[in-house]
Amino acid sequence: MTFRDFGTGRRGDRQDALAWALDGAGLWSVEQKVMQPSGFASSGLMPILISRDGDVRRFAPPKHAAGPLDALAWGGADGRAIAQFGTRGHRYRPEHTDPSPTLAMIDVEHGQILDTLDAKDAEALKLRAEAYNGFSSFDISAVQSPDGRLHALLQFQRVLAPSRGPAPSSGPAPRHYLPAAWLLWTQGQKPVPLTPFSKDRFAHAVLTPDGSHILAWRPLQPAGADIVAECYANCPVRPKPKPVEAILAALIDGKDGQKVWSLKARADEHWTASRGPTVSPDGRHALIPLPSVDKRQILALLSMEDGRILQRFSLACSGCYPQSFGFTRGGRQMWIGVTNRLAFYDLR
């Protein structure tokens, strides 16, 4: 069973524990023993390498006092990953508690733990939720730099906490969203809190392939409520949203947190973005969604050098949006997936 949902899968694009080996000869993944028909886990995860001819090589996971290996996201290099230990006891039968939930950088091939980060190691992690994996909801971007170290950007974006004020006479206490908390974690160093480039709690970011910079993006929306009404006659006139022009994407230096460049955009209508940004393996280009125009979703190819939009791609139908997009051939080709179709473009 391949384990899904490393963090929370809050946008629907859950992060699978899947990654190609650097030589392209195999696929890194994991498997887990589960009970049937309930699907509850009866053991921790086991990392595996699947060859092109179907052979499966299994690796004993590193041992950690926090508990079993519960989730894993490959870090852009053979056999190295960001892992969760002792975070999902509620998914096992018999169920068990997780008193010391821990994140770790691991080397699967050598069975080593390279670095650890528990819920008490960083000030920002005090914003963690009371009852989810020991950590609040988060996304992750992980790469290996040329010097061999792993880099991880942890994006704690939707943290719940009890609301201030008097408790209600009955029912659960109301909860609200706290500010986002982003942590840049480099192997062998303490994690560094970063301030998101905007207050938007749906902002998302990815590391560049060498781990030196962060491409941050947000689904910029116009001002005003996104009201959807169903009616067939005498429909009330809905106020049009107020256009908003602001920063849509920015490249941030991982050392000092300063912007290298930023890209402004204008949002005239509410729109849906199912995916955040992605950077080509050679670090030259990026793909980001742009605000829709006349209900038509747009994807932009950016220059990572200065943030210029090199080309816009308008999708095939009104209301369609790119379910997936990315780069292949080391960054020399890009692809877009929409409505069960794939379109490939060669880059010069």
C-alpha positions in Angstrom: 0.0 0.0 0.0 1.5 3.3 -1.0 1.1 5.9 1.7 -0.4 9.2 0.7 -0.9 12.6 2.4 2.4 13.5 4.0 1.0 16.7 5.5 -2.7 17.3 5.1 -3.5 17.4 1.4 -5.5 20.5 2.0 -5.8 21.5 -1.6 -6.5 18.0 -2.9 -3.0 17.6 -4.4 -1.8 15.2 -1.8 1.9 14.6 -1.7 2.6 11.0 -2.6 5.6 9.1 -1.2 6.8 8.6 -4.8 10.0 9.8 -6.5 12.1 8.7 -9.4 15.6 7.5 -8.7 18.2 9.9 -10.1 19.3 7.5 -12.9 15.6 6.9 -13.8 16.0 3.2 -13.4 13.6 2.9 -10.5 10.9 4.5 -8.4 11.2 5.2 -4.7 8.1 4.6 -2.6 6.8 2.9 0.6 4.6 0.1 1.6 2.6 -0.6 4.8 0.8 -3.6 6.2 -2.8 -2.8 6.8 -5.8 -4.7 8.3 -8.6 -5.7 6.0 -11.2 -4.5 5.4 -10.8 -1.6 7.8 -7.5 -0.2 6.3 -6.0 0.6 9.7 -2.2 0.2 9.8 -0.7 -2.8 11.6 2.9 -1.7 11.1 5.0 1.3 10.2 6.1 2.2 6.7 8.8 0.4 4.9 10.7 2.3 2.1 11.0 0.4 -1.2 12.7 0.9 -4.5 10.8 -0.5 -7.5 12.9 -1.2 -10.6 11.6 -0.8 -14.1 11.2 -4.5 -14.5 9.0 -4.7 -11.4 11.5 -6.0 -8.8 11.1 -4.5 -5.4 14.0 -3.8 -3.0 12.9 -3.3 0.6 14.8 -1.2 3.2 14.5 -1.4 6.9 13.5 2.0 8.1 15.7 3.8 10.6 14.7 3.4 14.3 13.5 6.3 16.3 12.4 6.5 20.0 9.4 8.6 19.0 7.7 5.7 17.3 7.3 4.0 13.9 7.9 5.6 10.5 4.5 7.1 9.8 4.9 9.4 6.7 7.7 10.2 4.2 8.4 12.7 1.5 11.4 12.1 -0.7 14.0 14.9 -0.8 15.1 15.0 -4.4 18.0 12.6 -4.1 18.4 8.8 -4.0 17.1 7.4 -0.7 17.0 10.6 1.2 13.7 11.9 2.6 11.9 14.0 5.2 10.0 11.6 7.5 7.5 11.6 10.4 8.1 9.3 13.4 5.4 8.7 16.0 2.7 11.0 14.5 -0.2 8.8 13.5 -1.0 6.4 16.3 -4.7 6.9 15.7 -4.4 5.2 12.4 -3.1 1.9 13.9 -5.0 -0.9 15.5 -4.5 -1.3 18.3 -4.3 2.5 18.5 -1.4 4.1 20.4 -0.4 7.5 21.7 2.4 9.6 20.3 3.9 11.6 23.2 7.0 12.8 21.2 6.0 13.4 17.5 9.1 14.0 15.5 10.2 15.1 12.0 13.5 13.7 10.7 15.8 13.8 7.7 16.7 10.2 6.9 19.0 8.3 4.6 17.0 5.2 3.7 19.8 3.3 1.9 22.1 3.5 4.9 19.4 3.3 7.6 20.5 6.6 9.1 18.8 9.5 10.8 20.6 12.7 9.6 18.8 15.3 11.6 15.6 15.6 13.8 13.0 18.2 14.6 10.5 17.6 17.3 7.5 19.7 18.3 9.5 21.5 21.0 12.5 22.4 18.9 11.2 25.6 17.3 9.2 28.5 18.6 6.9 28.5 15.6 5.8 24.9 16.4 4.1 26.2 19.5 1.3 27.0 17.1 0.7 23.3 16.5 -2.8 22.0 16.7 -3.9 20.1 19.8 -4.8 16.8 18.0 -3.3 16.3 14.5 -0.1 14.4 14.1 1.3 16.4 17.1 1.8 19.1 14.5 -0.5 21.6 13.0 -1.5 21.3 9.3 1.5 21.8 7.0 2.9 21.3 3.5 6.5 20.5 2.7 9.1 21.2 -0.1 12.4 19.3 0.2 15.5 19.2 -2.0 19.2 18.2 -1.7 21.7 21.0 -2.4 25.0 20.4 -4.3 26.9 20.0 -1.1 24.8 17.0 -0.2 22.7 18.5 2.6 18.9 18.2 2.7 16.8 21.4 2.8 13.1 21.4 3.8 10.6 24.2 3.8 7.8 23.4 6.2 4.7 25.5 5.7 2.3 25.5 8.7 -0.4 27.5 7.1 -3.8 26.7 8.7 -3.3 26.5 12.4 -6.3 26.2 14.6 -6.6 27.5 18.2 -9.4 28.3 20.6 -10.9 31.7 20.1 -10.4 34.3 22.8 -13.4 35.5 24.9 -15.9 33.8 27.1 -16.6 30.1 26.5 -20.0 29.2 25.2 -22.5 27.7 27.5 -22.7 24.5 25.5 -21.0 22.9 22.6 -17.3 23.1 21.6 -15.3 26.4 21.9 -15.1 28.4 18.7 -11.7 28.2 16.9 -9.9 30.6 14.5 -6.9 30.6 12.2 -3.6 31.9 13.6 -1.0 33.5 11.3 1.0 31.2 9.0 4.4 29.9 10.2 7.0 28.9 7.7 10.3 27.1 8.7 13.4 26.7 6.6 15.2 23.7 7.8 18.7 22.9 6.6 20.4 19.7 7.6 22.7 20.3 10.6 21.2 23.7 11.4 18.4 25.0 13.5 15.2 25.8 11.6 14.8 29.4 10.7 11.2 30.9 10.9 10.3 32.9 7.7 7.5 35.4 7.3 5.3 34.6 4.4 5.4 37.2 1.6 1.7 37.9 2.2 -0.9 37.5 4.9 -2.9 35.1 2.6 -3.2 31.8 4.5 -3.5 30.0 1.2 0.0 31.2 0.1 2.3 28.3 -1.0 6.0 28.0 -1.7 8.6 25.7 -3.1 12.4 25.5 -2.8 14.6 26.0 -5.8 16.6 22.8 -6.8 19.7 23.9 -5.0 17.8 24.9 -1.8 19.1 28.5 -1.9 15.9 30.3 -2.7 12.1 30.1 -2.2 9.5 30.7 -4.8 6.4 31.9 -3.0 3.0 32.3 -4.6 -0.6 33.0 -3.6 -4.0 32.6 -5.4 -4.7 36.3 -5.5 -8.5 37.1 -5.2 -10.6 40.2 -5.7 -12.1 41.9 -2.7 -15.6 40.9 -1.7 -17.4 37.6 -0.9 -17.5 34.8 -3.6 -21.2 34.3 -3.6 -22.8 31.4 -5.5 -26.6 31.5 -5.7 -28.9 29.0 -7.3 -32.1 30.5 -8.7 -34.1 30.3 -11.9 -36.2 33.5 -12.0 -36.0 37.0 -10.4 -32.4 36.3 -9.3 -31.0 39.0 -7.0 -28.3 41.2 -8.5 -25.0 40.1 -6.9 -22.4 42.8 -6.4 -19.3 42.5 -8.5 -16.1 41.9 -6.6 -13.6 44.8 -6.4 -10.5 44.1 -8.5 -7.3 43.8 -6.5 -3.8 44.4 -7.8 -0.9 43.0 -5.7 2.1 40.7 -5.5 1.2 37.3 -6.9 4.6 35.6 -6.7 8.1 36.4 -5.3 11.5 34.8 -5.2 13.0 34.9 -1.6 16.6 34.5 -0.6 16.8 31.6 1.9 19.7 33.3 3.8 18.3 36.7 4.6 14.6 36.3 3.7 14.8 39.3 1.3 12.9 39.4 -2.0 15.0 39.0 -5.1 12.1 39.9 -7.4 8.3 40.0 -7.2 5.5 39.7 -9.8 2.3 41.7 -9.6 -1.0 40.6 -11.0 -4.6 41.8 -11.1 -7.5 39.7 -10.0 -10.9 40.8 -11.3 -12.9 37.7 -10.6 -12.9 34.8 -8.1 -11.1 31.7 -9.4 -9.9 28.3 -8.3 -6.3 27.2 -8.2 -5.7 23.5 -7.4 -1.9 23.6 -7.6 0.9 25.9 -6.4 4.1 26.8 -8.2 6.7 24.4 -9.5 10.3 25.1 -10.5 12.2 23.3 -13.3 15.0 20.9 -12.3 17.6 23.1 -13.9 16.3 26.1 -11.9 15.7 28.3 -15.0 11.9 28.3 -15.2 8.8 28.1 -13.1 5.1 27.5 -13.7 2.5 29.4 -11.7 -1.3 29.8 -12.1 -2.5 33.3 -12.9 -5.9 34.9 -11.9 -8.5 33.9 -14.4 -9.9 36.2 -17.1 -13.5 35.7 -18.2 -13.6 32.4 -16.3 -10.7 31.1 -18.3 -7.8 29.8 -16.2 -4.2 30.8 -17.2 -0.8 29.3 -16.5 2.4 31.4 -16.8 5.9 30.3 -17.6 8.3 32.5 -15.6 12.0 33.2 -15.9 13.5 32.5 -12.5 16.3 35.0 -13.2 14.0 38.1 -13.0 10.4 36.9 -12.7 9.4 37.9 -16.2 6.4 36.1 -17.7 7.8 34.4 -20.8 4.6 32.9 -22.1 0.9 32.5 -21.0 -1.0 29.3 -21.6 -4.8 29.6 -21.8 -6.6 26.4 -21.1 -9.0 24.7 -23.5 -12.4 25.6 -21.9 -14.0 28.2 -19.7 -14.0 27.1 -16.1 -11.3 24.5 -16.6 -8.2 24.6 -14.5 -4.9 22.7 -14.7 -5.1 19.6 -12.5 -1.4 19.1 -12.8 1.7 20.7 -14.5 5.4 20.4 -14.3 8.7 19.8 -16.1 10.5 16.9 -17.6 13.8 16.2 -19.5 15.7 18.0 -16.8 13.7 21.2 -17.4 13.9 21.2 -21.2 10.2 20.3 -21.5 7.0 21.3 -19.7 3.6 19.6 -19.5 0.1 20.6 -18.5 -2.7 18.2 -17.6 -6.3 19.3 -17.9 -9.6 17.4 -18.4 -7.8 14.1 -18.9 -5.5 15.4 -21.5 -1.7 16.1 -21.4 0.0 18.8 -23.5 3.8 18.9 -23.8 5.9 22.0 -24.8 9.6 22.0 -25.6 11.5 24.8 -24.0 14.4 26.6 -25.8 
